[in-house]
Structure formats: C-alpha cells, structure tokens
Amino acid sequence: MEAVAKLKNVPMSARKMRLVVDIIRGKRVDEAISTLRFTKKEAATWLEKLVRSAVANWEYKAGGAENADDYEVYIKTAFVDGGSIMRRFRPAPHGRAHRIRKRSNHVTIVVANRVPMDGDGANDLVTVED
C-alpha cells in the first residue's frame, strides 16, 4: 500500500531541496525523520513535516489504527520539481536593471510498506490454468 504527500510552492530553490531529499530517499520512515531532525539545512524542517504527513496518510489508508513501525514503512519515491519564479529587479550601474529570481519548488514523497498487509494483494498467488 502506498500513500502520497505533496508540498507545493516552497520558497527555496529546487537545487537546495534536492540535497536533503537525496539523503532520505529509500530509508525507513523513522530513520529518515531522525536524519532530518539533525540535518542543519532549512529544507530539513520542511521535509520532516512532509514525511510525517505522508505517514499519517498511509495510516489513514491502512485502516486508521495501524502502526507504521509494524509494517516497515519506507520512503519509496521522493522528488523535487521546480516551481514558479518571482522576478524582481535591482538597480545596476549605468542606469541598468538586473533581474533577481526568487525560486520555489514542489516536493512529492511516496511512502510504502515492505511487510505485506492482509488485504494488500502483494502476496496473492496467481494460478494459470491450461
């Protein structure tokens, strides 16, 4: 079972966010949250909140009272896309203007479980009759 959480219009460049996303991709959720808590980047605070949201979405889809630690929930997919760019202008020498780009990004995290659930269908056998 998978669950998705998305964070849109984060006021930070996608390049800075990808540095932190690459650290947590593929890790178990509890390990990823502890890694983010001790990472000294601003992106880590945004991502920690997003990972917790993805786990809450997974628990809701799993039936409400499920515990994510029992099913080894991990970060299956995590990627960052560039968002909109605000353009501002600053004065430059000789009466010119230089453009300043304030970038934003969109982050998507997909969490899944490694231990199959009862109704998950991951271990269902398919029989073929001749």
Beta strands, then each sheet from edge to edge (+ up, - down):
strand 1: 2-10
strand 2: 73-91
strand 3: 97-113
sheet 1: 1+ 3- 2+
end
